Amino acid sequence: MNTPDQSPLGKTSAYQSQYAPELLFPIPRLQKREEIGLGTGTLPFFGVDIWNAYELSWLNMRGKPQVAIATITAPADSPNIVESKSFKLYLNSFNQTRLAGTDALAELLRQDLSGAFGAPVHVTITTPDAFGSLAMGELEGSLLDRLDVEIDQYVPSPELLSANQTEAPVEETLVSHLLKSNCLVTGQPDWGTVQIRYVGPQIDQEGLLKYLIGFREHNEFHEQCVERIFMDVLRQCKPTKLAVYARYTRRGGLDINPWRANFSTGKPSNLRTARQ
């Protein structure tokens, strides 16, 4: 079983410029899920991890460099995540690799990444002629950051979460740009915007904002942070419907955007935010 400390993170790495799928480093999701009370049974959510790769290049059959943006969507019920530095090293291994075209590239990405995640992934390639059609946008919702709160702890504290169980249920979408966590291995900062959609007892917004800010000194991968938020809100506030979506700023030409939900909200938007 691969563990985060065995990954390329925090280590000097040689950049290979010829196709090398063996660089991908899968890490089982189960260990971190067990920490939040999720074993091998049915997950209380479904969802996806949306990866956008902005530093993607290869050679055509005549040796001329090509560039594109790739979007990879991995299902949340796949057994593994892929460590992001290994993902970057893998993508860079295409730099001096000759391919017949974007279809050949997409097929290799689908094949290799499906193997690493342990489940089929979806791959979309956007070529330069379509770059102009790519839009930007922010996650919709009432902004929690408007609240003037006093913070004295910077670790996730589920006891800060509460909801009014005596009033009629509400439907709300709440957003914060103040999500920050740290890489599980290196401690490098990860910056994100998080959106919480729910139906149920009205959540105390000050407590929720304090809880989200509490990730500021927490070391965990993006996907794991989102699942921890989902489970803490679900258990403490008891909504009947819940969706948590985070969009993280990129590192190494990659951004990771996990989405978890227990009700059908439609596919989450992949609009790049201003900070991405």
N, C-alpha and C positions, 0 to 999 in steps of 0.2 A: 504494500500500500504506500503510495507516494504521500509525503508530508510536506508542508510549506517550507520547512527548513532545508529540505533536499533540493528545492527548486533553484533556478538561476538567480533569484532575487538576492540582491546584496553581494553578489559575487562578480568578479571580473569575467566577462564573456567574450569569446572570439565571435565576430560577426561572419557567418558563412554567407556567401553570395551565390551559391548553387543550391538548388532545391533540396531541402533537408527536413522532411516531415517528422523525423525522429526528435527534432528540437521541441516539439509540443510536450508540455508537462501537465498531465491531468492530475487533479487532486479530488478525491472522493468528497462529496457533499455531506455524507452521513455524519462524520465526526463532529462538525460544527452544529449540525442539526440536532444531534443528541444533546448538546449543551443547552438548547432552548426547548427541550422536551419532545423532540420529534425523532422517533425511532424509525423502524422499517415499515410501519403501517402506512395507511392511506394519508397522504398529505392534506392539511386543512386548507390548501390553496392550490391554484394552478398559476401559470405565468410563463414568462420568457426573460432571457437576458439578451438585450440588444447591444451588439458590439458594432462600432463604426471604426473602420480602419482608413486613416487618411494618408498614410505613408506606404502606398502600395505601388510597386513598379516591377516591370519585367522587360524582357527583350522580345521583339517580334522575330520572325524567322530570318530576317535580314540583319539582325543585330541592333535594330533601332530601339531605344528605350520607349516604353509605354507607361502611362500612369492612369490610375483610376482610384475611386473610393469604393470600398467593399462594406456591405452591411451584412452581418452574420447574426442570425436569430437562433438561439439555443433554448430548448424547452427546460422549464424549471424542474421537471421530473427526470431529467437526465441524471445518471449516477455521478457525473463529475462536473467540476468547473475546470477551466484551463487557466493556469497561472499566466498573468498578463505579460510578464517579461518574456516568457517562453513563446507566447503568441507573437510578440514583436520580433523576436529572433527568427521565428518560422517565416513570418511575412518577408523579412529582409533576405531570406534565403532565395527568394524569387528574383532578386535584383539583377543577377547575371544569367538568369535561366531563360532559354528561348522557348516560347510557346506559340502555338498556331493562332491564338486569338483569345478573346475574353471568355468564350465558351469553354475552352480548354482550361483556362485559369479557374473559372467557377467550378468546374468539375473536380479539379484537384482540391480546392478549398473545401467543397462539400464532402468529399471522400475522407480527407485527413481530419477535418474538424469533427465530423460525425463519429469517427473512430475515437478521437480524444474525449469528446463529451460523453460518448457511450450511447448516443441517440441521434437520429437524423436532425441536421441543422438546415436552415434555409439561408441561401446566399444570394445577394443581389450585387451586381457590379454596376457602378455609375461611371461612365466614361466622360472625358472632358467636354464633349459636345453637349452633355446634359448638365454640366455643373451649374449653369445659369438658372436651371429650373429648381435647384435645391433651395428650400425656404428655411427661415429661422422663425422661432416663436418661443414663448414662455409657457410653462405649465399653468393652467387656469386654476383659480381658486381664491378664496379669501386669504390675504397675506397675514400670517401669524407674526411676522417680523415687526409689524406696527406696534405691538404690545411692548410697554416699558416694564420689563421684568428685571428682577435682581437675581443674579446667578451666583451660586457659591459651590457648585459641584459640577465636575466635568467627566462623569462616568454615567453610563446608562442606568437610570433609576426608575424602574417601572412603577414604583409607589407614587411617583409624581402624577401618574395618569389617573383620571377619574371621569365619570360621566353622570349626568343627572338621571337616575333610574326612576324617578317619580313622575317625570313629565312625559308628554307624548313624544314619540321618536321623531327625529329630524333627518333630513338628507342634506349633507354638507360636503363641500370640497375645500380643503385647507392646504396651504402651500407655505413652505419656508425655504429661503435661500441660505440658511445658517447651518446646514448640515455639514459637519466636518468630522472625518474619522482619520485613522492612520493605517498605513499598510501593516498587515499582520506580522511581516518579517522585518522590514526595514524601518518602520516607524515614519516613513515619509507621509506628508499630509495628503489626504484625498478630499476634494471639495465637491459638494453636490447641492442640488435643489431637490426637495422631496415634496410629493403631492400625496395627500391622504383623502380618499373618498370613502364615505361611509353612510349607511342608513342605520339609525339606532338611537339610543339615549345620547343627548347632546354632550359632546366631549368638552371638558374644561380646557379652553384654549391656552391659558397661561401655563397650566400644568403640562400640556402637550409641547409647547414651545420649549419650556425648561427641559423636558425629557429629551427632545431632539438635540438641543445644544449640549446635553450631557454626553453625546458621542464624541465630543471634541478631543478627548484624550484616550479614546477607545481604539484598540488595535484589532481590526477585522477587515476582511475583504468586502468589497462593495455588496456582493450578492448576500453575504452573511449579515451585514448590517440591515439590509432591507427586510430580510426574513425575521430578524430579531425585532425590528420595529413592528412588523405585521403581527407577530405572536404576542408581543407585550400589549399592543392596543386591543387586540382581540380578547385577551384574557382579562385585562383590567377594566375595559370600557364596555365590553360585550355588545358590539354592534352586530346586527343581523347580516349586514353586507359590509365588506371592507376591501379596499384596494390600495396598495402602496406602490408608488412609482418614484424612482430616483434617477436623476440624470447627473452623472458625474463629469467633471472636466477631464480632458484627455491627458494622458501621460504616454510618452513614447509613440505618439501618433494614434493612440487608441482611446476611445471612450467606452465605458460600460454603463448600461442603463437597465437595471433590474426592475421588473414589474411582477407583483404578486397580488392575486385577487381570489375571492371566494364567490364571486358572482360575475355574470357576463356583462362586461362593459365595452366590448369591442376591442379590437387590437389597439394598443397604446400608440400614440403619435410618436414618430421618430424625428420630430422637428428639433434641429439643433438650437440650443438656447444661446443667449448672448455670451455667456461665460465659456461655452464650449467651442 
